[in-house]
Amino acid sequence: MSKKILIIDDLHPMFKEQAIALGFEVDDLPLITRAETLAVIKNYTGIAVRTKFRIDKELFDLAPNLKFVARAGAGLDNIDEADAAERNIQLINAPEGNRDAVGEHAIGLLLSLMNNFRKADTEIRNGIWDREDNRGYELKGKTIGIIGYGFMGRSFAKKLSGFEVNVIAYDKYKTGFSDAYAREVSMEEIVKQSDVLSLHVPLTKETKQMVNEEYLYHFKKPIFFINTARGEIVNTSAVLDKIKNGKILGAGLDVLETEKFPALGEQPWFDDLKKSGKVILTPHVGGWTFDSYRKISEVLAQKLSEIKL
Ligand SMILES: O=C(O)C(=O)COP(=O)(O)O
């Protein structure tokens, strides 16, 4: 049987070109539905995905020839990793392709929050010229607490290096990583010292709803909170409560507990989120830039060339 890849999401054409050069037949079907995918997956050696739907047991059961899942992006939370491992289905992903995008987006959210960009802009458009209530804070001299020091956390730390800040990081699964960009500390130190909290951990059973009322309660100083990781790591209502009582000075959220409309609009916390002048929202685009679109495919194609089938 010839080696065949099914692409089910929008990937830069570079991936398809490189895969063909590696001897694969490629079906590039970014509009394919889950039902259509399940009907044809038995014919493929590999599937290239982003986050259109879950790559799960049901799919694997129908895919006796599947040898790999290529995730065009970083997060593997939409793939049943344990089930794939049991069947010797290899996983490759491409966090190197969008780490710069995410690091820069986190910086953008942070600077926007600290300087009230969104609120001030909205006010002026509505005829309000208020300098006093739009005074900002400077990054210089602040302590930035990073949770998760993988590709994304490190990229964020590196990009902060020109801002004359103190960067500290905690990672439950990595130790001894202190480098030029961040100093490894305990969670207790993060809680004690941070002026900014930025999440860069994957969504797992362990991190789901990790940032809740209790987690936020222990921070000693009021913080700016940034989430470019996954929305389900955070209890949004807890964040809104902390904004109300001044423990969170602002929240920059690229990801939400529930994403996309209409489901997002139906969440009990959505109205408060919308009304808050201290929240900046972006629609899960941190890792999805015109530049990362290409870089992700380049990295993924390189990893594909290293896979042993
Ligand atoms: O790379 C990631 O983990 C992302 O969050 C990007 O998600 P997407 O592939 O654009 O749906």
The ligand as an SDF file (V2000), in Angstrom:
LIG
                    3D

 11 10  0  0  0  0  0  0  0  0999 V2000
   -0.9880   25.3930   18.5330 O   0  0  0  0  0  0  0  0  0  0  0  0
   -1.8600   25.4350   19.4210 C   0  0  0  0  0  0  0  0  0  0  0  0
   -1.8100   24.7650   20.4590 O   0  0  0  0  0  0  0  0  0  0  0  0
   -3.0050   26.3190   19.2430 C   0  0  0  0  0  0  0  0  0  0  0  0
   -3.6710   26.6300   20.1990 O   0  0  0  0  0  0  0  0  0  0  0  0
   -3.4010   26.7200   17.8870 C   0  0  0  0  0  0  0  0  0  0  0  0
   -4.6760   26.1960   17.6650 O   0  0  0  0  0  0  0  0  0  0  0  0
   -5.2250   25.9870   16.1700 P   0  0  0  0  0  0  0  0  0  0  0  0
   -4.3920   24.9010   15.5610 O   0  0  0  0  0  0  0  0  0  0  0  0
   -5.0130   27.2910   15.4480 O   0  0  0  0  0  0  0  0  0  0  0  0
   -6.6620   25.6400   16.3570 O   0  0  0  0  0  0  0  0  0  0  0  0
  1  2  2  0
  2  3  1  0
  2  4  1  0
  4  5  2  0
  4  6  1  0
  6  7  1  0
  7  8  1  0
  8  9  2  0
  8 10  1  0
  8 11  1  0
M  END
$$$$
